[in-house]
Amino acid sequence: MTATSPRGAEETAPQSSTDGRLLHRAGPPLVAVLVAVALWWLVTDVLTGDRLLSSFAPQHAVPAVGELLARGVLLPDVAASLWRLLLGMLIAAVIGIPVGLLVGSLDVVERATRPVFQFLRMISPLSWAPIAVAVFGIGHRPVTFLVAAAAVWPIVLNTAAGVHAVSPGHLQVARSLGASRFEVLTSVVLPTARGHVLTGLRLALGIAWVVLVPAEMLGVDSGLGYQILNSRDQLAYDQVMAVILVIGVLGYALDALARTVLRPRRG
């Protein structure tokens, strides 16, 4: 009978522990994805028996992603959508952060702007589509405008909330030491508000991505929203579902990237 050496047992235990932690973390999400795909297949291909609806089934939609890639249309559309998203987010950040700092710093400005801001932010950004097309014409500019209009409000509100989170005592100490307004802003306000600003940017990214796709149905000739309409006009419903899958995967990846890059860091 061969005995297990203590060293071998020590090497096996950490490996088993690592495998257990990996299974604990990856198991539930994997099961949830498999259940979602199974429900998707049941609804579109088994329970309904509708031939049109079966075009949206996973066994048709997933290969259609490869077909779009092979035709060379998917990657350019993804690039066009990401560029519009980036440009809209940049405009929203350039406008939203300074406005949020101003609103959060001056009580009179906050009270003056609150009714207007609350009114505007409750209007769906897509409601501005006819005006955007009338002002900017057909092309990527109205799409960028709608993305920026959707993304600016989370940035403004979260930045203002970050300014409100600054301790009055810290402001008094900075002023008593002779700090100028700019020094107070850069050394006290911005470091404290940084976490709120980053949270606002992440929320804005999610909203902007949701608004981007329908905004790309306004007459542009590229982008994921355009590709959905183009596939629908060709009655290629499997490709419609394929583009929807790509939108979901990209949205998940963008949010994961935002969680990593825009995560507030201590110290």
C-alpha positions as CSV (number, residue, x, y, z in Angstrom):
1,M,0.0,0.0,0.0
2,T,1.5,3.3,-1.1
3,A,1.1,6.3,1.4
4,T,0.6,9.8,0.1
5,S,3.5,12.0,1.1
6,P,2.7,15.2,3.1
7,R,4.2,17.3,0.4
8,G,2.0,15.8,-2.2
9,A,-1.1,16.4,-0.1
10,E,-0.1,20.0,0.4
11,E,0.3,20.4,-3.4
12,T,-3.1,18.8,-4.1
13,A,-5.0,20.8,-1.5
14,P,-4.3,24.3,-3.0
15,Q,-5.1,23.0,-6.5
16,S,-8.4,21.6,-5.3
17,S,-9.1,24.9,-3.5
18,T,-8.4,26.9,-6.6
19,D,-10.6,24.7,-8.8
20,G,-13.4,25.1,-6.2
21,R,-13.2,28.9,-6.2
22,L,-13.1,28.9,-10.0
23,L,-16.2,26.7,-10.2
24,H,-17.9,28.8,-7.6
25,R,-17.3,32.0,-9.6
26,A,-17.8,30.7,-13.1
27,G,-20.5,28.1,-12.5
28,P,-23.6,30.2,-11.8
29,P,-23.0,32.7,-14.8
30,L,-22.4,29.7,-17.1
31,V,-25.6,28.0,-16.0
32,A,-27.6,31.2,-16.4
33,V,-26.3,31.7,-19.9
34,L,-27.1,28.1,-20.9
35,V,-30.6,28.5,-19.4
36,A,-31.1,31.7,-21.3
37,V,-30.0,30.1,-24.6
38,A,-32.3,27.1,-24.0
39,L,-35.3,29.4,-23.3
40,W,-34.4,31.4,-26.4
41,W,-34.4,28.2,-28.5
42,L,-37.7,26.9,-27.0
43,V,-39.5,30.2,-27.6
44,T,-38.3,30.8,-31.1
45,D,-38.1,27.2,-32.5
46,V,-40.1,24.7,-30.4
47,L,-43.1,26.2,-28.7
48,T,-44.4,28.6,-31.3
49,G,-43.8,26.7,-34.5
50,D,-43.8,29.9,-36.5
51,R,-41.5,29.8,-39.4
52,L,-40.7,33.6,-39.3
53,L,-40.0,33.5,-35.6
54,S,-37.8,30.5,-36.1
55,S,-35.4,32.7,-38.1
56,F,-34.5,34.3,-34.8
57,A,-33.5,31.0,-33.2
58,P,-29.9,30.5,-32.0
59,Q,-29.0,27.9,-34.6
60,H,-29.7,30.5,-37.3
61,A,-28.6,33.7,-35.6
62,V,-25.2,32.5,-34.5
63,P,-24.0,31.3,-38.0
64,A,-25.4,34.6,-39.4
65,V,-22.7,36.5,-37.4
66,G,-20.1,34.6,-39.3
67,E,-21.9,35.4,-42.6
68,L,-21.8,39.1,-41.8
69,L,-18.1,38.9,-40.9
70,A,-17.4,37.0,-44.1
71,R,-19.2,39.7,-46.2
72,G,-17.0,42.3,-44.6
73,V,-19.9,44.5,-43.3
74,L,-19.9,43.7,-39.6
75,L,-16.6,45.1,-38.5
76,P,-17.0,48.4,-40.3
77,D,-20.4,48.8,-38.8
78,V,-19.0,48.1,-35.3
79,A,-16.2,50.6,-35.9
80,A,-18.7,53.3,-37.0
81,S,-20.9,52.7,-34.0
82,L,-18.0,52.8,-31.5
83,W,-16.6,56.0,-33.1
84,R,-20.0,57.7,-32.7
85,L,-20.3,56.5,-29.1
86,L,-16.8,57.7,-28.3
87,L,-17.4,61.1,-29.8
88,G,-20.8,61.5,-28.1
89,M,-19.3,60.5,-24.8
90,L,-16.4,63.0,-25.2
91,I,-18.8,65.8,-25.9
92,A,-21.0,64.9,-22.9
93,A,-18.0,64.7,-20.6
94,V,-16.6,68.1,-21.8
95,I,-20.0,69.7,-21.2
96,G,-21.2,67.7,-18.2
97,I,-18.2,67.8,-15.8
98,P,-17.8,71.6,-15.8
99,V,-21.5,72.1,-15.5
100,G,-21.8,69.6,-12.7
101,L,-18.9,71.3,-10.9
102,L,-20.6,74.7,-11.3
103,V,-24.0,73.4,-10.1
104,G,-22.5,71.6,-7.2
105,S,-20.4,74.5,-6.1
106,L,-22.9,77.4,-6.2
107,D,-26.2,76.9,-4.4
108,V,-27.8,79.7,-6.4
109,V,-26.9,78.1,-9.7
110,E,-28.3,74.7,-8.5
111,R,-31.6,76.3,-7.5
112,A,-31.8,78.2,-10.7
113,T,-31.0,75.3,-13.0
114,R,-32.9,72.5,-11.1
115,P,-36.3,73.0,-12.8
116,V,-34.8,73.2,-16.3
117,F,-32.4,70.3,-15.9
118,Q,-35.1,68.1,-14.4
119,F,-37.4,68.9,-17.2
120,L,-34.8,68.3,-19.9
121,R,-33.4,65.1,-18.5
122,M,-36.9,63.5,-18.4
123,I,-37.3,63.9,-22.1
124,S,-36.3,60.9,-24.1
125,P,-33.2,61.8,-26.2
126,L,-34.8,60.2,-29.2
127,S,-37.6,62.8,-29.0
128,W,-35.0,65.3,-30.3
129,A,-34.3,63.2,-33.4
130,P,-36.5,65.3,-35.8
131,I,-34.9,68.5,-34.5
132,A,-31.4,67.0,-34.7
133,V,-31.9,65.9,-38.3
134,A,-33.4,69.4,-39.2
135,V,-30.4,71.2,-37.6
136,F,-27.5,68.8,-38.5
137,G,-28.8,67.1,-41.6
138,I,-28.5,63.4,-42.5
139,G,-25.3,61.7,-41.3
140,H,-23.3,61.0,-38.2
141,R,-23.7,64.4,-36.6
142,P,-27.4,64.0,-35.4
143,V,-26.5,60.6,-34.1
144,T,-23.6,62.0,-32.1
145,F,-25.8,64.8,-30.8
146,L,-28.4,62.3,-29.6
147,V,-25.7,60.2,-27.9
148,A,-24.3,63.3,-26.2
149,A,-27.8,64.4,-25.2
150,A,-28.4,61.1,-23.5
151,A,-25.1,60.8,-21.8
152,V,-24.7,64.4,-20.4
153,W,-27.3,64.1,-17.6
154,P,-25.7,61.3,-15.6
155,I,-22.4,63.1,-15.8
156,V,-23.9,66.4,-14.6
157,L,-25.9,65.0,-11.7
158,N,-23.2,62.6,-10.4
159,T,-20.5,65.4,-10.7
160,A,-22.7,67.7,-8.7
161,A,-23.4,65.0,-6.1
162,G,-19.6,64.5,-5.8
163,V,-19.1,68.2,-5.1
164,H,-21.8,68.0,-2.4
165,A,-19.9,65.2,-0.8
166,V,-16.9,67.4,-0.1
167,S,-16.6,68.0,3.6
168,P,-17.2,71.7,4.5
169,G,-14.4,71.4,7.1
170,H,-11.9,70.4,4.4
171,L,-12.9,73.5,2.4
172,Q,-12.5,75.8,5.4
173,V,-9.0,74.3,6.1
174,A,-7.9,74.9,2.5
175,R,-9.2,78.4,2.5
176,S,-7.6,79.2,5.9
177,L,-4.3,78.1,4.5
178,G,-4.6,80.7,1.7
179,A,-5.6,78.3,-1.1
180,S,-7.1,80.0,-4.2
181,R,-10.4,78.9,-5.7
182,F,-8.5,77.0,-8.4
183,E,-6.3,75.3,-5.7
184,V,-9.4,74.4,-3.7
185,L,-10.9,72.9,-6.8
186,T,-7.9,70.9,-7.8
187,S,-6.7,69.8,-4.4
188,V,-9.9,69.3,-2.5
189,V,-13.1,69.2,-4.6
190,L,-11.9,67.1,-7.6
191,P,-10.2,64.3,-5.6
192,T,-13.3,64.0,-3.4
193,A,-15.7,64.1,-6.4
194,R,-13.6,61.8,-8.5
195,G,-15.5,58.6,-7.6
196,H,-18.9,60.2,-8.3
197,V,-17.6,61.6,-11.7
198,L,-16.4,58.1,-12.7
199,T,-19.7,56.6,-11.7
200,G,-21.5,59.2,-13.8
201,L,-19.3,58.3,-16.8
202,R,-20.0,54.6,-16.5
203,L,-23.8,55.2,-16.2
204,A,-23.6,57.6,-19.2
205,L,-21.8,55.0,-21.2
206,G,-24.6,52.5,-20.7
207,I,-27.3,55.0,-21.6
208,A,-25.4,56.2,-24.6
209,W,-25.0,52.7,-25.9
210,V,-28.8,52.0,-25.6
211,V,-29.6,55.3,-27.4
212,L,-27.0,54.8,-30.1
213,V,-28.6,51.9,-32.0
214,P,-32.0,53.5,-32.6
215,A,-30.3,56.8,-33.4
216,E,-28.4,55.0,-36.2
217,M,-31.7,54.4,-37.9
218,L,-32.0,58.0,-38.9
219,G,-30.7,57.7,-42.4
220,V,-27.0,56.9,-41.9
221,D,-25.4,54.3,-44.1
222,S,-23.3,52.6,-41.5
223,G,-23.4,51.4,-37.9
224,L,-25.2,48.5,-36.1
225,G,-28.5,50.3,-36.1
226,Y,-28.3,50.8,-39.8
227,Q,-27.4,47.1,-40.3
228,I,-30.5,46.0,-38.4
229,L,-32.7,48.0,-40.8
230,N,-30.8,46.8,-43.8
231,S,-31.1,43.2,-42.8
232,R,-34.8,43.7,-42.1
233,D,-35.4,45.2,-45.5
234,Q,-33.7,42.1,-47.0
235,L,-36.0,39.9,-44.9
236,A,-32.8,38.4,-43.4
237,Y,-34.2,38.0,-39.9
238,D,-31.4,35.7,-38.9
239,Q,-29.0,38.5,-39.5
240,V,-31.2,40.9,-37.6
241,M,-30.9,38.7,-34.6
242,A,-27.1,38.3,-35.3
243,V,-26.7,42.0,-35.1
244,I,-28.7,42.1,-31.9
245,L,-26.4,39.5,-30.4
246,V,-23.3,41.6,-31.4
247,I,-24.9,44.7,-29.8
248,G,-25.4,42.7,-26.5
249,V,-21.9,41.3,-26.5
250,L,-20.3,44.7,-27.2
251,G,-22.5,46.4,-24.6
252,Y,-21.4,43.8,-22.0
253,A,-17.8,44.2,-23.0
254,L,-18.0,48.0,-22.8
255,D,-19.6,47.9,-19.3
256,A,-16.9,45.4,-18.1
257,L,-14.2,47.8,-19.5
258,A,-15.9,50.7,-17.8
259,R,-16.0,48.9,-14.5
260,T,-12.2,48.3,-14.8
261,V,-11.1,51.6,-16.1
262,L,-13.5,53.9,-14.3
263,R,-13.3,52.1,-11.0
264,P,-12.5,54.6,-8.2
265,R,-9.1,53.8,-6.7
266,R,-8.3,54.4,-3.1
267,G,-5.2,56.2,-2.0
